[in-house]
Amino acid sequence: MRAVVVGAGAWGTAVAHLLRERGHDVFVARRDTLDDAPYAEADLVVLAVPSHAFREVLEHVGGKAPIVSLAKGLDPATGERLSTLVHDRPVAVLSGPNMAEEVLAGLPGATVIASQDEQLALRLQEAFNSRAFRVYVNDDVVGVELCGAAKNVIALAAGGVDGLGLGDNAKAALITRGLVEMARLGEAFGAEPETFSGLAGMGDLMVSCFHPSGRNRRAGELIARGATPEAARSEIGQAVEGLTTAPVLRDVSHRIGVELPITEGVCHILEGQPLHELAASLMGRRPTEE
């Protein structure tokens, strides 16, 4: 295949490496070379850009090749899933517990490719799958995209638990209840329940909440130790999707009437509430059935 990977950050670079290792011809388009990429000759365009840039970058993508979205967020302007912004060609979403540095190092991992176009999903599975990178297919695009967006917000909260030194019991409880929030959100949008216990759901949530270099987890830890969200983002030096997604996801939940207490709490923290107050408020919620 001839592929254009748009975005030269850590994950875009890792995916370009994966495709080259599989023998594909890959052109990496950086932000200053978007219009020069050979879209017309491409069999595939991979968008490895932050959610806030997805809509703008998409406007530069010519040709008719299918698009694979690697972005894990929502459109900040509308709250829509990013794949819904693609109107003129087939689209798929790749998501899972895929830390870029481990993929580049050739360490074993797995991912899921979701598309409503079954044949496209199968072609992409063949294109990406290797002995070190196992690819599953899924037709639940809604669930996979919502998992990718929501897990970053939960990872911010998990980092806050680390920053306050609240222990593994608290962190495990938060992650578990975070997964419940993710599934509740998915149910409201008609996603498949199994998606949330799979690679895009529980798998990606776990690695995002525990990996030492996970951007969202790290940002939450820095904020818990006194940094502002802006300072945390600056220290990390790369996009921190949870900081962008949290208020968008909160607004979506209000619009559809779904309760997301951890997401609400993260938003309060980003707006200046002390983190220890959030911890107290979450622990003080009325006990209920699991």
C-alpha positions as CSV (number, residue, x, y, z in Angstrom):
1,M,0.0,0.0,0.0
2,R,0.9,3.6,-0.4
3,A,0.1,5.5,2.7
4,V,0.2,9.1,3.9
5,V,0.6,9.5,7.6
6,V,-0.4,13.1,8.6
7,G,1.3,14.0,11.9
8,A,4.9,13.5,12.9
9,G,4.4,13.2,16.7
10,A,5.2,10.1,18.7
11,W,2.2,8.0,17.6
12,G,2.3,9.1,14.0
13,T,5.9,8.2,13.8
14,A,5.3,4.8,15.4
15,V,2.5,4.0,13.0
16,A,4.6,5.1,10.0
17,H,7.3,2.7,11.3
18,L,4.7,-0.1,11.6
19,L,3.6,0.4,8.1
20,R,7.1,0.5,6.7
21,E,8.0,-2.7,8.6
22,R,5.1,-4.3,6.8
23,G,6.6,-3.3,3.5
24,H,4.3,-0.4,2.7
25,D,5.4,2.9,1.0
26,V,4.9,5.7,3.6
27,F,5.0,9.4,3.3
28,V,4.9,11.4,6.6
29,A,3.2,14.8,6.2
30,R,4.1,17.3,8.9
31,R,2.0,20.4,9.7
32,D,4.1,22.5,7.3
33,T,3.8,20.0,4.4
34,L,0.1,19.1,4.5
35,D,-0.7,20.4,1.1
36,D,2.4,18.8,-0.5
37,A,1.5,15.2,0.5
38,P,0.8,12.8,-2.4
39,Y,-2.9,12.2,-1.5
40,A,-4.0,11.4,-5.0
41,E,-1.6,8.5,-5.2
42,A,-2.3,7.2,-1.8
43,D,-4.2,4.0,-0.9
44,L,-4.6,5.1,2.7
45,V,-4.4,8.4,4.7
46,V,-3.7,8.1,8.4
47,L,-4.6,11.1,10.6
48,A,-2.3,11.1,13.7
49,V,-3.2,14.6,14.9
50,P,-4.8,16.0,18.1
51,S,-8.5,16.2,18.2
52,H,-8.6,20.0,18.2
53,A,-6.7,20.0,14.9
54,F,-8.6,17.2,13.2
55,R,-11.2,19.2,11.5
56,E,-8.7,21.8,10.1
57,V,-6.2,19.1,9.0
58,L,-9.0,17.1,7.3
59,E,-9.7,20.1,5.0
60,H,-6.2,19.8,3.5
61,V,-6.5,16.1,2.7
62,G,-7.1,15.6,-1.0
63,G,-7.8,12.5,-3.0
64,K,-10.3,9.8,-2.2
65,A,-8.3,7.3,-0.2
66,P,-9.8,5.9,3.0
67,I,-8.9,7.6,6.2
68,V,-7.8,6.0,9.4
69,S,-8.2,8.2,12.5
70,L,-5.7,7.7,15.4
71,A,-7.1,10.7,17.3
72,K,-8.6,10.0,20.7
73,G,-10.9,12.9,21.5
74,L,-14.1,14.7,20.3
75,D,-14.5,17.7,18.0
76,P,-14.2,20.6,20.5
77,A,-16.5,22.8,18.5
78,T,-19.5,20.4,18.3
79,G,-18.8,17.4,20.6
80,E,-19.1,15.1,17.7
81,R,-17.0,12.0,17.2
82,L,-14.2,12.8,14.8
83,S,-15.0,10.1,12.3
84,T,-18.3,11.8,11.6
85,L,-16.4,14.7,10.2
86,V,-15.3,12.5,7.2
87,H,-18.0,12.7,4.6
88,D,-16.4,12.0,1.2
89,R,-14.7,8.6,1.7
90,P,-14.6,5.5,3.9
91,V,-13.2,5.9,7.4
92,A,-11.9,3.7,10.1
93,V,-10.6,4.2,13.7
94,L,-7.6,2.6,15.2
95,S,-7.4,2.4,19.0
96,G,-6.1,0.4,21.9
97,P,-3.4,0.1,24.5
98,N,-0.6,1.4,22.2
99,M,2.1,3.4,23.9
100,A,4.1,4.8,21.0
101,E,7.6,4.2,22.5
102,E,6.8,0.5,23.1
103,V,5.5,0.1,19.5
104,L,8.6,1.7,18.1
105,A,10.7,-0.7,20.3
106,G,9.0,-3.7,18.7
107,L,7.4,-4.8,22.0
108,P,4.3,-6.9,21.6
109,G,0.9,-5.3,21.6
110,A,-2.6,-5.4,20.2
111,T,-5.1,-2.9,18.8
112,V,-8.5,-2.7,17.3
113,I,-9.6,-1.3,13.9
114,A,-13.2,-0.3,13.8
115,S,-15.1,0.6,10.7
116,Q,-18.7,0.2,9.4
117,D,-17.1,-0.9,6.1
118,E,-16.2,-4.5,6.8
119,Q,-14.0,-4.9,3.7
120,L,-12.0,-1.8,4.6
121,A,-11.5,-3.1,8.2
122,L,-10.2,-6.4,6.9
123,R,-7.8,-4.8,4.4
124,L,-6.5,-2.6,7.2
125,Q,-6.1,-5.6,9.5
126,E,-3.9,-7.2,6.9
127,A,-2.0,-4.0,6.3
128,F,-1.1,-3.4,10.0
129,N,-1.0,-6.9,11.5
130,S,2.4,-8.3,12.4
131,R,3.9,-10.7,14.9
132,A,4.5,-7.9,17.3
133,F,1.3,-5.9,16.6
134,R,-1.8,-8.0,16.7
135,V,-4.9,-6.3,15.0
136,Y,-8.5,-7.1,15.7
137,V,-11.5,-5.8,13.8
138,N,-14.7,-4.3,15.2
139,D,-17.7,-2.7,13.6
140,D,-18.5,-0.6,16.7
141,V,-17.0,2.7,15.6
142,V,-19.2,4.6,18.1
143,G,-17.9,2.6,21.1
144,V,-14.3,2.6,20.0
145,E,-14.2,6.4,19.5
146,L,-16.0,7.1,22.8
147,C,-13.6,4.9,24.6
148,G,-10.6,6.7,23.2
149,A,-12.0,10.1,24.2
150,A,-13.3,9.2,27.7
151,K,-10.3,7.2,28.9
152,N,-8.1,10.2,28.7
153,V,-10.2,12.0,31.2
154,I,-10.2,9.1,33.6
155,A,-6.4,8.9,33.2
156,L,-6.1,12.6,34.3
157,A,-8.0,11.6,37.5
158,A,-5.8,8.5,38.0
159,G,-2.8,10.8,37.7
160,G,-4.3,12.9,40.4
161,V,-4.5,9.9,42.7
162,D,-0.8,9.3,42.1
163,G,0.1,12.9,42.7
164,L,-1.8,12.9,46.0
165,G,-0.3,9.6,47.1
166,L,-3.8,8.1,47.8
167,G,-2.7,4.5,47.1
168,D,-3.5,1.6,44.8
169,N,-6.8,0.9,46.4
170,A,-8.1,4.3,45.5
171,K,-6.6,4.2,42.0
172,A,-8.1,0.8,41.3
173,A,-11.5,2.0,42.5
174,L,-11.3,5.1,40.4
175,I,-10.3,3.3,37.3
176,T,-13.1,0.7,37.8
177,R,-15.7,3.4,38.2
178,G,-14.2,5.3,35.3
179,L,-14.9,2.2,33.1
180,V,-18.5,2.3,34.3
181,E,-18.7,5.9,33.2
182,M,-17.3,5.1,29.8
183,A,-19.8,2.2,29.4
184,R,-22.7,4.4,30.6
185,L,-21.8,7.0,28.0
186,G,-21.5,4.3,25.3
187,E,-24.9,2.8,26.1
188,A,-26.5,6.2,25.6
189,F,-25.0,6.4,22.1
190,G,-25.9,2.8,21.2
191,A,-22.4,1.4,21.4
192,E,-21.8,-2.3,22.0
193,P,-21.2,-3.2,25.7
194,E,-18.4,-5.6,24.8
195,T,-16.3,-2.8,23.3
196,F,-15.8,-1.3,26.8
197,S,-14.3,-4.5,28.2
198,G,-12.0,-4.9,25.1
199,L,-8.8,-3.3,23.8
200,A,-10.2,0.1,23.1
201,G,-12.0,0.3,26.5
202,M,-10.4,-1.5,29.4
203,G,-7.1,-2.1,27.6
204,D,-6.5,1.4,26.7
205,L,-7.8,2.7,30.0
206,M,-5.4,0.5,31.9
207,V,-2.2,1.5,30.1
208,S,-3.2,5.2,30.1
209,C,-3.8,5.2,33.8
210,F,-0.6,3.2,34.8
211,H,2.1,3.9,32.2
212,P,4.7,6.2,33.7
213,S,5.0,8.3,30.5
214,G,1.3,8.4,29.8
215,R,0.6,12.1,29.0
216,N,-2.8,12.3,30.6
217,R,-1.8,10.4,33.7
218,R,1.3,12.5,34.0
219,A,-0.6,15.8,33.6
220,G,-3.0,14.7,36.3
221,E,-0.1,14.0,38.6
222,L,1.5,17.4,37.9
223,I,-1.8,19.2,38.6
224,A,-2.2,17.3,41.8
225,R,1.2,18.5,42.9
226,G,0.3,22.1,42.2
227,A,0.9,22.8,38.5
228,T,-1.8,24.6,36.5
229,P,-3.2,22.7,33.5
230,E,-1.3,25.1,31.2
231,A,2.0,24.4,33.1
232,A,1.4,20.7,33.0
233,R,0.8,20.8,29.3
234,S,3.9,22.9,28.8
235,E,6.1,20.5,30.8
236,I,4.9,17.5,29.0
237,G,5.5,19.3,25.7
238,Q,2.9,17.3,23.7
239,A,-0.8,17.2,23.3
240,V,-2.7,16.2,26.4
241,E,-6.0,15.1,25.0
242,G,-7.8,14.8,28.3
243,L,-7.4,18.5,29.0
244,T,-9.2,19.3,25.8
245,T,-11.8,16.5,26.0
246,A,-13.0,16.8,29.6
247,P,-15.1,20.0,29.2
248,V,-16.4,18.8,25.8
249,L,-17.4,15.4,27.3
250,R,-19.1,17.1,30.2
251,D,-21.1,19.2,27.9
252,V,-22.1,16.2,25.8
253,S,-23.2,14.3,29.0
254,H,-25.4,17.3,30.1
255,R,-27.0,17.4,26.6
256,I,-27.9,13.7,26.7
257,G,-28.6,13.4,30.4
258,V,-25.9,10.9,31.4
259,E,-24.2,11.2,34.8
260,L,-20.4,11.2,34.6
261,P,-19.2,12.2,38.1
262,I,-15.5,11.6,37.6
263,T,-15.6,13.7,34.4
264,E,-17.5,16.4,36.2
265,G,-14.9,16.3,38.9
266,V,-12.0,16.6,36.5
267,C,-13.6,19.6,35.0
268,H,-13.9,21.2,38.4
269,I,-10.2,20.6,39.0
270,L,-9.3,22.2,35.7
271,E,-11.4,25.2,36.7
272,G,-9.6,25.6,40.0
273,Q,-11.2,23.4,42.6
274,P,-8.6,21.9,45.0
275,L,-8.1,18.2,44.2
276,H,-8.5,17.1,47.8
277,E,-12.0,18.6,47.8
278,L,-12.9,16.5,44.7
279,A,-11.6,13.3,46.4
280,A,-13.8,14.1,49.4
281,S,-16.9,14.8,47.3
282,L,-16.5,11.6,45.3
283,M,-16.1,9.5,48.4
284,G,-19.0,11.3,50.0
285,R,-21.5,10.4,47.3
286,R,-24.5,8.4,48.4
287,P,-23.7,4.7,48.5
288,T,-25.6,2.7,45.8
289,E,-25.5,-0.7,44.1
290,E,-22.5,-1.5,41.9
